[in-house]
């Protein structure tokens, strides 16, 4: 999770964890929330032994795991499109027949990305910046190339994950301010689009 400061990042992580629904298996989500909401964590006074020595997780119950659905109910296949880090994937799911899945053979249209989802940190300024510190591992465009809003322009590796950094508006690449292997900081402008 990322935020302009520690408090924002913690608040976003807590909100995301509280909204997450996982059925059929036990998770560490309650413990994760307890850690994130603890004053020691917010004040950065915790250590590697803090969970064992200080954190009290006794209030977190062990709810019985219940299956996500009736094992005897027939399942139907459903296909949906998900977007992860700017890339779309078609995913097949098997859901209970009673879930109200349409049985029409007509293929559903893929949803279009909203302007907010397509916009980068520059908010349409054409100055594409990175949201966090990391290393540029790939440059996907060239000066003079025409790009569309939402198109990946560079790949940033941060915390051992590759992040697609996208154009915040359509236009022509006027400048590329980085090269592969460069280390950049949060807010650094990596590509300029006009």
C-alpha positions in Angstrom: 0.0 0.0 0.0 1.2 3.5 -0.8 0.4 6.9 0.6 1.9 10.4 0.7 3.0 9.6 4.3 2.9 6.7 6.8 -0.5 7.7 8.3 -2.1 7.8 4.8 -0.5 4.4 3.8 -1.7 2.8 7.1 -5.2 4.2 6.7 -5.4 2.9 3.1 -4.1 -0.5 4.1 -6.6 -0.8 7.0 -9.5 0.2 4.8 -8.5 -2.3 2.1 -8.1 -5.1 4.6 -11.5 -4.3 6.2 -13.2 -4.4 2.8 -11.5 -7.7 1.8 -13.7 -10.8 1.8 -12.1 -14.2 1.7 -14.3 -17.3 2.1 -13.4 -20.9 2.8 -10.0 -20.4 4.4 -8.6 -18.7 7.4 -6.5 -15.5 6.9 -4.2 -13.3 8.9 -6.4 -10.2 8.1 -7.6 -9.7 11.7 -4.0 -9.8 12.9 -2.8 -7.5 10.1 -5.5 -5.0 11.1 -4.5 -5.2 14.8 -0.9 -4.5 13.9 -1.7 -1.6 11.6 -4.0 0.0 14.1 -1.6 -0.3 17.1 -0.1 3.0 18.3 3.4 1.4 18.4 3.2 0.6 14.7 2.0 4.1 13.8 4.8 5.6 15.9 7.4 3.3 14.4 8.5 2.0 17.9 8.0 -1.7 17.0 10.8 -4.2 16.5 11.3 -7.6 15.0 10.2 -9.2 18.4 7.3 -6.7 18.9 4.6 -9.1 17.8 5.7 -11.9 20.2 6.6 -9.6 23.1 4.1 -6.7 23.0 1.2 -7.3 20.7 -1.9 -8.8 22.3 -3.9 -10.8 19.7 -6.0 -12.7 22.3 -9.1 -10.7 21.3 -8.9 -12.1 17.8 -11.2 -15.2 17.6 -10.7 -18.2 15.5 -14.0 -18.2 13.6 -14.9 -21.6 12.1 -14.2 -21.9 8.5 -17.3 -22.2 6.5 -17.5 -23.3 2.9 -18.2 -20.7 0.3 -21.2 -22.6 -1.0 -23.2 -25.8 -0.9 -21.1 -28.6 -2.2 -24.1 -30.3 -3.8 -25.3 -27.2 -5.7 -24.5 -27.3 -9.4 -21.8 -24.8 -10.6 -21.8 -22.7 -13.8 -18.8 -21.2 -15.5 -18.6 -17.4 -15.6 -15.9 -15.4 -17.3 -15.0 -11.9 -16.2 -12.2 -9.4 -16.8 -10.1 -8.1 -14.0 -7.4 -5.4 -14.1 -4.2 -5.7 -12.1 -1.6 -3.0 -12.2 -2.9 -1.7 -15.5 -3.1 -5.1 -17.3 -6.3 -6.9 -18.1 -6.8 -10.6 -17.6 -9.8 -12.8 -18.5 -10.6 -15.0 -15.6 -12.9 -18.1 -15.5 -14.8 -18.7 -12.3 -17.1 -21.5 -11.2 -20.0 -20.2 -9.2 -23.1 -21.7 -7.7 -26.0 -21.8 -10.2 -28.1 -19.9 -7.7 -25.8 -16.9 -7.8 -27.9 -15.5 -10.6 -25.3 -15.8 -13.4 -26.8 -15.0 -16.8 -26.8 -18.0 -19.1 -26.9 -15.9 -22.3 -24.4 -17.0 -24.8 -23.7 -13.4 -25.9 -20.3 -12.3 -24.9 -20.3 -9.4 -22.4 -18.4 -6.3 -23.5 -15.3 -5.6 -21.6 -15.7 -2.6 -19.3 -13.8 0.5 -20.3 -11.4 2.2 -17.9 -12.6 5.3 -16.2 -10.7 8.5 -16.6 -9.7 8.3 -12.9 -8.3 4.8 -13.4 -6.4 5.9 -16.5 -5.0 9.0 -15.0 -1.5 8.9 -13.5 -0.1 11.0 -10.7 0.1 14.0 -13.0 -3.7 14.3 -13.3 -3.5 14.8 -17.1 -0.7 17.3 -17.1 1.5 15.2 -19.4 4.2 15.0 -16.7 4.2 11.3 -15.9 5.6 10.8 -12.4 6.3 7.7 -10.3 4.3 7.1 -7.1 7.2 5.6 -5.1 10.9 5.1 -5.0 12.3 2.4 -7.1 14.4 1.4 -10.1 13.4 1.8 -13.8 13.6 -1.7 -15.3 12.1 -1.0 -18.7 11.2 2.0 -20.9 8.3 1.2 -23.2 8.1 4.3 -25.3 10.4 6.5 -27.4 10.6 10.3 -28.0 8.2 11.2 -30.8 5.9 8.2 -30.2 2.2 8.7 -30.0 0.7 7.3 -26.8 -2.9 6.9 -25.4 -4.0 7.8 -21.8 -3.5 4.7 -19.7 -0.8 3.2 -21.9 2.2 2.0 -19.9 5.3 4.1 -20.6 7.9 2.7 -18.1 8.2 -0.2 -15.7 9.2 0.6 -12.1 10.5 -2.0 -9.8 9.7 -1.2 -6.2 9.7 -3.6 -3.2 10.4 -6.5 -5.6 7.3 -5.9 -7.7 7.1 -4.5 -11.2 4.7 -1.5 -11.5 3.4 -0.3 -14.9 3.6 3.5 -14.9 1.0 4.9 -17.3 0.5 7.9 -19.5 -1.9 10.3 -17.8 -3.1 11.7 -21.1 -2.9 11.0 -24.8 -0.3 12.7 -26.9 3.2 12.6 -28.2 6.2 11.7 -26.0 8.4 14.8 -25.9 11.0 13.7 -23.3 12.1 10.7 -21.4 13.9 11.7 -18.2 15.2 8.3 -17.2 17.1 5.3 -18.6 16.9 1.7 -17.6 18.6 1.1 -14.3 18.0 4.6 -12.9 16.8 5.0 -9.3 13.9 7.4 -9.0 12.1 8.9 -6.0 8.4 9.4 -5.4 7.1 12.2 -7.5 10.0 12.2 -10.0 8.8 13.0 -13.6 10.0 10.2 -15.9 8.2 11.0 -19.1 6.7 14.2 -20.6 3.8 14.0 -23.0 2.4 16.9 -25.0 
